[in-house]
Amino acid sequence: MTETLRPRTPTRLLDVDALRGFALFGILVVNLAYFASDYPFHLVADPAHGSWLDDSVEFGSDCCSR
């Protein structure tokens, strides 16, 4: 009787998994302020973000995302 060999499953790289988890955590931290505010969900400008620096960052992110 012959035995059939099962293909070996590749081992996971724990460093890559840790890096992926760190990246997901970073995305969560960055988006917490957006999720905590009601203004974006009601499509109203947030009065706390009206300085020239906020406008510059918004302009830069709008230009780069197109």
PDB file of N, CA, C and O in Angstrom:
ATOM      1  N   MET A   1       0.842  -1.163   0.000  1.00  0.00           N
ATOM      2  CA  MET A   1       0.000   0.000   0.000  1.00  0.00           C
ATOM      3  C   MET A   1       0.899   1.242   0.000  1.00  0.00           C
ATOM      4  O   MET A   1       1.852   1.335   0.774  1.00  0.00           O
ATOM      5  N   THR A   2       0.582   2.170  -0.864  1.00  0.00           N
ATOM      6  CA  THR A   2       1.392   3.387  -0.940  1.00  0.00           C
ATOM      7  C   THR A   2       0.687   4.520  -0.198  1.00  0.00           C
ATOM      8  O   THR A   2      -0.539   4.638  -0.213  1.00  0.00           O
ATOM      9  N   GLU A   3       1.481   5.322   0.433  1.00  0.00           N
ATOM     10  CA  GLU A   3       0.943   6.485   1.141  1.00  0.00           C
ATOM     11  C   GLU A   3       1.027   7.708   0.236  1.00  0.00           C
ATOM     12  O   GLU A   3       2.028   7.931  -0.444  1.00  0.00           O
ATOM     13  N   THR A   4      -0.018   8.474   0.242  1.00  0.00           N
ATOM     14  CA  THR A   4       0.024   9.720  -0.520  1.00  0.00           C
ATOM     15  C   THR A   4       0.509  10.829   0.404  1.00  0.00           C
ATOM     16  O   THR A   4       0.069  10.945   1.548  1.00  0.00           O
ATOM     17  N   LEU A   5       1.404  11.621  -0.105  1.00  0.00           N
ATOM     18  CA  LEU A   5       1.957  12.718   0.680  1.00  0.00           C
ATOM     19  C   LEU A   5       1.104  13.971   0.481  1.00  0.00           C
ATOM     20  O   LEU A   5       0.802  14.369  -0.644  1.00  0.00           O
ATOM     21  N   ARG A   6       0.739  14.558   1.567  1.00  0.00           N
ATOM     22  CA  ARG A   6      -0.013  15.802   1.500  1.00  0.00           C
ATOM     23  C   ARG A   6       0.962  16.950   1.241  1.00  0.00           C
ATOM     24  O   ARG A   6       2.080  16.957   1.755  1.00  0.00           O
ATOM     25  N   PRO A   7       0.529  17.902   0.450  1.00  0.00           N
ATOM     26  CA  PRO A   7       1.417  19.052   0.226  1.00  0.00           C
ATOM     27  C   PRO A   7       1.574  19.838   1.519  1.00  0.00           C
ATOM     28  O   PRO A   7       0.623  20.020   2.279  1.00  0.00           O
ATOM     29  N   ARG A   8       2.772  20.289   1.744  1.00  0.00           N
ATOM     30  CA  ARG A   8       3.047  21.067   2.951  1.00  0.00           C
ATOM     31  C   ARG A   8       2.428  22.444   2.834  1.00  0.00           C
ATOM     32  O   ARG A   8       2.531  23.101   1.798  1.00  0.00           O
ATOM     33  N   THR A   9       1.790  22.868   3.896  1.00  0.00           N
ATOM     34  CA  THR A   9       1.269  24.231   3.915  1.00  0.00           C
ATOM     35  C   THR A   9       2.402  25.166   4.278  1.00  0.00           C
ATOM     36  O   THR A   9       3.182  24.870   5.184  1.00  0.00           O
ATOM     37  N   PRO A  10       2.508  26.288   3.590  1.00  0.00           N
ATOM     38  CA  PRO A  10       3.603  27.212   3.898  1.00  0.00           C
ATOM     39  C   PRO A  10       3.431  27.802   5.299  1.00  0.00           C
ATOM     40  O   PRO A  10       2.315  28.070   5.744  1.00  0.00           O
ATOM     41  N   THR A  11       4.530  27.991   5.961  1.00  0.00           N
ATOM     42  CA  THR A  11       4.479  28.572   7.300  1.00  0.00           C
ATOM     43  C   THR A  11       4.246  30.080   7.179  1.00  0.00           C
ATOM     44  O   THR A  11       4.681  30.716   6.219  1.00  0.00           O
ATOM     45  N   ARG A  12       3.563  30.625   8.156  1.00  0.00           N
ATOM     46  CA  ARG A  12       3.263  32.058   8.140  1.00  0.00           C
ATOM     47  C   ARG A  12       4.470  32.833   8.649  1.00  0.00           C
ATOM     48  O   ARG A  12       5.192  32.378   9.536  1.00  0.00           O
ATOM     49  N   LEU A  13       4.670  33.992   8.079  1.00  0.00           N
ATOM     50  CA  LEU A  13       5.731  34.883   8.529  1.00  0.00           C
ATOM     51  C   LEU A  13       5.145  35.798   9.604  1.00  0.00           C
ATOM     52  O   LEU A  13       4.310  36.654   9.312  1.00  0.00           O
ATOM     53  N   LEU A  14       5.577  35.616  10.815  1.00  0.00           N
ATOM     54  CA  LEU A  14       5.008  36.376  11.932  1.00  0.00           C
ATOM     55  C   LEU A  14       5.352  37.855  11.842  1.00  0.00           C
ATOM     56  O   LEU A  14       4.577  38.698  12.294  1.00  0.00           O
ATOM     57  N   ASP A  15       6.500  38.181  11.265  1.00  0.00           N
ATOM     58  CA  ASP A  15       6.860  39.595  11.127  1.00  0.00           C
ATOM     59  C   ASP A  15       5.897  40.324  10.203  1.00  0.00           C
ATOM     60  O   ASP A  15       5.522  41.467  10.464  1.00  0.00           O
ATOM     61  N   VAL A  16       5.500  39.665   9.128  1.00  0.00           N
ATOM     62  CA  VAL A  16       4.560  40.280   8.197  1.00  0.00           C
ATOM     63  C   VAL A  16       3.193  40.436   8.861  1.00  0.00           C
ATOM     64  O   VAL A  16       2.528  41.457   8.681  1.00  0.00           O
ATOM     65  N   ASP A  17       2.773  39.431   9.625  1.00  0.00           N
ATOM     66  CA  ASP A  17       1.501  39.522  10.338  1.00  0.00           C
ATOM     67  C   ASP A  17       1.519  40.658  11.357  1.00  0.00           C
ATOM     68  O   ASP A  17       0.531  41.377  11.510  1.00  0.00           O
ATOM     69  N   ALA A  18       2.638  40.816  12.050  1.00  0.00           N
ATOM     70  CA  ALA A  18       2.755  41.893  13.031  1.00  0.00           C
ATOM     71  C   ALA A  18       2.728  43.253  12.340  1.00  0.00           C
ATOM     72  O   ALA A  18       2.101  44.188  12.838  1.00  0.00           O
ATOM     73  N   LEU A  19       3.396  43.369  11.214  1.00  0.00           N
ATOM     74  CA  LEU A  19       3.390  44.622  10.465  1.00  0.00           C
ATOM     75  C   LEU A  19       1.989  44.943   9.953  1.00  0.00           C
ATOM     76  O   LEU A  19       1.566  46.099   9.991  1.00  0.00           O
ATOM     77  N   ARG A  20       1.279  43.947   9.481  1.00  0.00           N
ATOM     78  CA  ARG A  20      -0.092  44.146   9.007  1.00  0.00           C
ATOM     79  C   ARG A  20      -1.002  44.587  10.157  1.00  0.00           C
ATOM     80  O   ARG A  20      -1.834  45.477   9.982  1.00  0.00           O
ATOM     81  N   GLY A  21      -0.848  43.974  11.321  1.00  0.00           N
ATOM     82  CA  GLY A  21      -1.639  44.372  12.480  1.00  0.00           C
ATOM     83  C   GLY A  21      -1.328  45.794  12.920  1.00  0.00           C
ATOM     84  O   GLY A  21      -2.233  46.542  13.291  1.00  0.00           O
ATOM     85  N   PHE A  22      -0.056  46.170  12.880  1.00  0.00           N
ATOM     86  CA  PHE A  22       0.342  47.534  13.236  1.00  0.00           C
ATOM     87  C   PHE A  22      -0.261  48.533  12.257  1.00  0.00           C
ATOM     88  O   PHE A  22      -0.706  49.605  12.666  1.00  0.00           O
ATOM     89  N   ALA A  23      -0.283  48.198  10.971  1.00  0.00           N
ATOM     90  CA  ALA A  23      -0.861  49.085   9.966  1.00  0.00           C
ATOM     91  C   ALA A  23      -2.368  49.241  10.180  1.00  0.00           C
ATOM     92  O   ALA A  23      -2.893  50.350  10.078  1.00  0.00           O
ATOM     93  N   LEU A  24      -3.058  48.160  10.470  1.00  0.00           N
ATOM     94  CA  LEU A  24      -4.500  48.245  10.724  1.00  0.00           C
ATOM     95  C   LEU A  24      -4.800  49.069  11.969  1.00  0.00           C
ATOM     96  O   LEU A  24      -5.768  49.829  11.998  1.00  0.00           O
ATOM     97  N   PHE A  25      -3.973  48.918  12.991  1.00  0.00           N
ATOM     98  CA  PHE A  25      -4.148  49.718  14.198  1.00  0.00           C
ATOM     99  C   PHE A  25      -3.930  51.197  13.897  1.00  0.00           C
ATOM    100  O   PHE A  25      -4.653  52.044  14.422  1.00  0.00           O
ATOM    101  N   GLY A  26      -2.954  51.516  13.067  1.00  0.00           N
ATOM    102  CA  GLY A  26      -2.695  52.898  12.678  1.00  0.00           C
ATOM    103  C   GLY A  26      -3.864  53.491  11.916  1.00  0.00           C
ATOM    104  O   GLY A  26      -4.224  54.649  12.130  1.00  0.00           O
ATOM    105  N   ILE A  27      -4.462  52.707  11.028  1.00  0.00           N
ATOM    106  CA  ILE A  27      -5.635  53.172  10.288  1.00  0.00           C
ATOM    107  C   ILE A  27      -6.780  53.456  11.247  1.00  0.00           C
ATOM    108  O   ILE A  27      -7.492  54.448  11.086  1.00  0.00           O
ATOM    109  N   LEU A  28      -6.964  52.608  12.229  1.00  0.00           N
ATOM    110  CA  LEU A  28      -8.021  52.820  13.221  1.00  0.00           C
ATOM    111  C   LEU A  28      -7.782  54.097  14.016  1.00  0.00           C
ATOM    112  O   LEU A  28      -8.712  54.875  14.233  1.00  0.00           O
ATOM    113  N   VAL A  29      -6.549  54.319  14.450  1.00  0.00           N
ATOM    114  CA  VAL A  29      -6.239  55.508  15.252  1.00  0.00           C
ATOM    115  C   VAL A  29      -6.464  56.775  14.442  1.00  0.00           C
ATOM    116  O   VAL A  29      -6.993  57.757  14.963  1.00  0.00           O
ATOM    117  N   VAL A  30      -6.070  56.764  13.177  1.00  0.00           N
ATOM    118  CA  VAL A  30      -6.238  57.949  12.336  1.00  0.00           C
ATOM    119  C   VAL A  30      -7.716  58.251  12.113  1.00  0.00           C
ATOM    120  O   VAL A  30      -8.105  59.418  12.063  1.00  0.00           O
ATOM    121  N   ASN A  31      -8.536  57.227  11.979  1.00  0.00           N
ATOM    122  CA  ASN A  31      -9.952  57.432  11.689  1.00  0.00           C
ATOM    123  C   ASN A  31     -10.817  57.639  12.926  1.00  0.00           C
ATOM    124  O   ASN A  31     -12.004  57.934  12.786  1.00  0.00           O
ATOM    125  N   LEU A  32     -10.276  57.498  14.115  1.00  0.00           N
ATOM    126  CA  LEU A  32     -11.078  57.675  15.323  1.00  0.00           C
ATOM    127  C   LEU A  32     -11.682  59.074  15.421  1.00  0.00           C
ATOM    128  O   LEU A  32     -12.841  59.220  15.811  1.00  0.00           O
ATOM    129  N   ALA A  33     -10.923  60.085  15.078  1.00  0.00           N
ATOM    130  CA  ALA A  33     -11.446  61.452  15.155  1.00  0.00           C
ATOM    131  C   ALA A  33     -12.595  61.645  14.174  1.00  0.00           C
ATOM    132  O   ALA A  33     -13.562  62.343  14.479  1.00  0.00           O
ATOM    133  N   TYR A  34     -12.497  61.038  13.007  1.00  0.00           N
ATOM    134  CA  TYR A  34     -13.572  61.148  12.020  1.00  0.00           C
ATOM    135  C   TYR A  34     -14.826  60.448  12.514  1.00  0.00           C
ATOM    136  O   TYR A  34     -15.930  60.977  12.382  1.00  0.00           O
ATOM    137  N   PHE A  35     -14.661  59.264  13.081  1.00  0.00           N
ATOM    138  CA  PHE A  35     -15.809  58.503  13.567  1.00  0.00           C
ATOM    139  C   PHE A  35     -16.431  59.133  14.807  1.00  0.00           C
ATOM    140  O   PHE A  35     -17.627  58.963  15.047  1.00  0.00           O
ATOM    141  N   ALA A  36     -15.646  59.856  15.595  1.00  0.00           N
ATOM    142  CA  ALA A  36     -16.148  60.447  16.829  1.00  0.00           C
ATOM    143  C   ALA A  36     -16.952  61.721  16.585  1.00  0.00           C
ATOM    144  O   ALA A  36     -17.723  62.145  17.446  1.00  0.00           O
ATOM    145  N   SER A  37     -16.774  62.329  15.415  1.00  0.00           N
ATOM    146  CA  SER A  37     -17.466  63.580  15.117  1.00  0.00           C
ATOM    147  C   SER A  37     -18.736  63.307  14.323  1.00  0.00           C
ATOM    148  O   SER A  37     -18.752  62.447  13.443  1.00  0.00           O
ATOM    149  N   ASP A  38     -19.796  64.038  14.635  1.00  0.00           N
ATOM    150  CA  ASP A  38     -21.045  63.907  13.884  1.00  0.00           C
ATOM    151  C   ASP A  38     -21.067  64.765  12.627  1.00  0.00           C
ATOM    152  O   ASP A  38     -21.904  64.547  11.751  1.00  0.00           O
ATOM    153  N   TYR A  39     -20.182  65.718  12.523  1.00  0.00           N
ATOM    154  CA  TYR A  39     -20.230  66.655  11.404  1.00  0.00           C
ATOM    155  C   TYR A  39     -20.071  65.985  10.033  1.00  0.00           C
ATOM    156  O   TYR A  39     -20.858  66.291   9.137  1.00  0.00           O
ATOM    157  N   PRO A  40     -19.105  65.097   9.821  1.00  0.00           N
ATOM    158  CA  PRO A  40     -18.968  64.505   8.485  1.00  0.00           C
ATOM    159  C   PRO A  40     -20.181  63.684   8.065  1.00  0.00           C
ATOM    160  O   PRO A  40     -20.503  63.630   6.878  1.00  0.00           O
ATOM    161  N   PHE A  41     -20.851  63.050   9.005  1.00  0.00           N
ATOM    162  CA  PHE A  41     -21.989  62.214   8.662  1.00  0.00           C
ATOM    163  C   PHE A  41     -23.205  63.033   8.263  1.00  0.00           C
ATOM    164  O   PHE A  41     -24.087  62.537   7.562  1.00  0.00           O
ATOM    165  N   HIS A  42     -23.259  64.299   8.710  1.00  0.00           N
ATOM    166  CA  HIS A  42     -24.368  65.180   8.355  1.00  0.00           C
ATOM    167  C   HIS A  42     -23.997  66.144   7.231  1.00  0.00           C
ATOM    168  O   HIS A  42     -24.768  67.039   6.885  1.00  0.00           O
ATOM    169  N   LEU A  43     -22.798  65.947   6.665  1.00  0.00           N
ATOM    170  CA  LEU A  43     -22.291  66.760   5.559  1.00  0.00           C
ATOM    171  C   LEU A  43     -22.259  68.245   5.905  1.00  0.00           C
ATOM    172  O   LEU A  43     -22.625  69.095   5.094  1.00  0.00           O
ATOM    173  N   VAL A  44     -21.816  68.537   7.119  1.00  0.00           N
ATOM    174  CA  VAL A  44     -21.680  69.900   7.601  1.00  0.00           C
ATOM    175  C   VAL A  44     -20.212  70.114   7.964  1.00  0.00           C
ATOM    176  O   VAL A  44     -19.566  69.220   8.510  1.00  0.00           O
ATOM    177  N   ALA A  45     -19.696  71.287   7.661  1.00  0.00           N
ATOM    178  CA  ALA A  45     -18.302  71.591   7.999  1.00  0.00           C
ATOM    179  C   ALA A  45     -18.131  71.656   9.518  1.00  0.00           C
ATOM    180  O   ALA A  45     -18.953  72.247  10.219  1.00  0.00           O
ATOM    181  N   ASP A  46     -17.076  71.055  10.007  1.00  0.00           N
ATOM    182  CA  ASP A  46     -16.781  71.046  11.435  1.00  0.00           C
ATOM    183  C   ASP A  46     -16.204  72.405  11.822  1.00  0.00           C
ATOM    184  O   ASP A  46     -15.183  72.804  11.260  1.00  0.00           O
ATOM    185  N   PRO A  47     -16.818  73.135  12.764  1.00  0.00           N
ATOM    186  CA  PRO A  47     -16.313  74.464  13.116  1.00  0.00           C
ATOM    187  C   PRO A  47     -14.952  74.427  13.819  1.00  0.00           C
ATOM    188  O   PRO A  47     -14.280  75.455  13.907  1.00  0.00           O
ATOM    189  N   ALA A  48     -14.546  73.284  14.310  1.00  0.00           N
ATOM    190  CA  ALA A  48     -13.247  73.189  14.971  1.00  0.00           C
ATOM    191  C   ALA A  48     -12.098  73.151  13.971  1.00  0.00           C
ATOM    192  O   ALA A  48     -10.940  73.318  14.354  1.00  0.00           O
ATOM    193  N   HIS A  49     -12.405  72.932  12.696  1.00  0.00           N
ATOM    194  CA  HIS A  49     -11.363  72.817  11.675  1.00  0.00           C
ATOM    195  C   HIS A  49     -11.567  73.890  10.623  1.00  0.00           C
ATOM    196  O   HIS A  49     -12.091  73.614   9.544  1.00  0.00           O
ATOM    197  N   GLY A  50     -11.160  75.095  10.927  1.00  0.00           N
ATOM    198  CA  GLY A  50     -11.359  76.182   9.988  1.00  0.00           C
ATOM    199  C   GLY A  50     -10.131  77.057   9.798  1.00  0.00           C
ATOM    200  O   GLY A  50     -10.241  78.143   9.229  1.00  0.00           O
ATOM    201  N   SER A  51      -8.972  76.621  10.254  1.00  0.00           N
ATOM    202  CA  SER A  51      -7.774  77.447  10.124  1.00  0.00           C
ATOM    203  C   SER A  51      -7.173  77.295   8.732  1.00  0.00           C
ATOM    204  O   SER A  51      -7.593  76.437   7.956  1.00  0.00           O
ATOM    205  N   TRP A  52      -6.199  78.122   8.426  1.00  0.00           N
ATOM    206  CA  TRP A  52      -5.541  78.064   7.119  1.00  0.00           C
ATOM    207  C   TRP A  52      -4.787  76.746   6.944  1.00  0.00           C
ATOM    208  O   TRP A  52      -4.673  76.235   5.830  1.00  0.00           O
ATOM    209  N   LEU A  53      -4.272  76.198   8.052  1.00  0.00           N
ATOM    210  CA  LEU A  53      -3.555  74.931   7.970  1.00  0.00           C
ATOM    211  C   LEU A  53      -4.508  73.784   7.623  1.00  0.00           C
ATOM    212  O   LEU A  53      -4.175  72.919   6.812  1.00  0.00           O
ATOM    213  N   ASP A  54      -5.677  73.783   8.231  1.00  0.00           N
ATOM    214  CA  ASP A  54      -6.676  72.764   7.902  1.00  0.00           C
ATOM    215  C   ASP A  54      -7.112  72.866   6.446  1.00  0.00           C
ATOM    216  O   ASP A  54      -7.276  71.851   5.769  1.00  0.00           O
ATOM    217  N   ASP A  55      -7.301  74.099   5.964  1.00  0.00           N
ATOM    218  CA  ASP A  55      -7.678  74.286   4.569  1.00  0.00           C
ATOM    219  C   ASP A  55      -6.575  73.833   3.622  1.00  0.00           C
ATOM    220  O   ASP A  55      -6.856  73.265   2.567  1.00  0.00           O
ATOM    221  N   SER A  56      -5.327  74.077   3.990  1.00  0.00           N
ATOM    222  CA  SER A  56      -4.196  73.658   3.155  1.00  0.00           C
ATOM    223  C   SER A  56      -4.094  72.139   3.075  1.00  0.00           C
ATOM    224  O   SER A  56      -3.855  71.584   2.003  1.00  0.00           O
ATOM    225  N   VAL A  57      -4.273  71.477   4.197  1.00  0.00           N
ATOM    226  CA  VAL A  57      -4.207  70.017   4.213  1.00  0.00           C
ATOM    227  C   VAL A  57      -5.364  69.426   3.417  1.00  0.00           C
ATOM    228  O   VAL A  57      -5.179  68.454   2.685  1.00  0.00           O
ATOM    229  N   GLU A  58      -6.539  69.996   3.550  1.00  0.00           N
ATOM    230  CA  GLU A  58      -7.690  69.509   2.777  1.00  0.00           C
ATOM    231  C   GLU A  58      -7.467  69.715   1.283  1.00  0.00           C
ATOM    232  O   GLU A  58      -7.792  68.834   0.487  1.00  0.00           O
ATOM    233  N   PHE A  59      -6.923  70.853   0.895  1.00  0.00           N
ATOM    234  CA  PHE A  59      -6.637  71.107  -0.510  1.00  0.00           C
ATOM    235  C   PHE A  59      -5.612  70.107  -1.032  1.00  0.00           C
ATOM    236  O   PHE A  59      -5.769  69.570  -2.129  1.00  0.00           O
ATOM    237  N   GLY A  60      -4.559  69.855  -0.246  1.00  0.00           N
ATOM    238  CA  GLY A  60      -3.538  68.899  -0.662  1.00  0.00           C
ATOM    239  C   GLY A  60      -4.070  67.482  -0.791  1.00  0.00           C
ATOM    240  O   GLY A  60      -3.705  66.762  -1.721  1.00  0.00           O
ATOM    241  N   SER A  61      -4.920  67.085   0.125  1.00  0.00           N
ATOM    242  CA  SER A  61      -5.451  65.712   0.054  1.00  0.00           C
ATOM    243  C   SER A  61      -6.466  65.583  -1.077  1.00  0.00           C
ATOM    244  O   SER A  61      -6.588  64.514  -1.676  1.00  0.00           O
ATOM    245  N   ASP A  62      -7.200  66.661  -1.378  1.00  0.00           N
ATOM    246  CA  ASP A  62      -8.138  66.602  -2.505  1.00  0.00           C
ATOM    247  C   ASP A  62      -7.401  66.520  -3.835  1.00  0.00           C
ATOM    248  O   ASP A  62      -7.825  65.796  -4.736  1.00  0.00           O
ATOM    249  N   CYS A  63      -6.313  67.250  -3.962  1.00  0.00           N
ATOM    250  CA  CYS A  63      -5.545  67.228  -5.219  1.00  0.00           C
ATOM    251  C   CYS A  63      -4.878  65.871  -5.433  1.00  0.00           C
ATOM    252  O   CYS A  63      -4.830  65.377  -6.559  1.00  0.00           O
ATOM    253  N   CYS A  64      -4.372  65.275  -4.381  1.00  0.00           N
ATOM    254  CA  CYS A  64      -3.656  64.003  -4.507  1.00  0.00           C
ATOM    255  C   CYS A  64      -4.579  62.822  -4.694  1.00  0.00           C
ATOM    256  O   CYS A  64      -4.150  61.797  -5.223  1.00  0.00           O
ATOM    257  N   SER A  65      -5.824  62.924  -4.282  1.00  0.00           N
ATOM    258  CA  SER A  65      -6.726  61.784  -4.356  1.00  0.00           C
ATOM    259  C   SER A  65      -7.397  61.660  -5.715  1.00  0.00           C
ATOM    260  O   SER A  65      -8.084  60.669  -5.960  1.00  0.00           O
ATOM    261  N   ARG A  66      -7.226  62.613  -6.591  1.00  0.00           N
ATOM    262  CA  ARG A  66      -7.872  62.559  -7.911  1.00  0.00           C
ATOM    263  C   ARG A  66      -7.000  61.950  -8.930  1.00  0.00           C
ATOM    264  O   ARG A  66      -7.395  61.831 -10.089  1.00  0.00           O
TER     265      ARG A  66
END
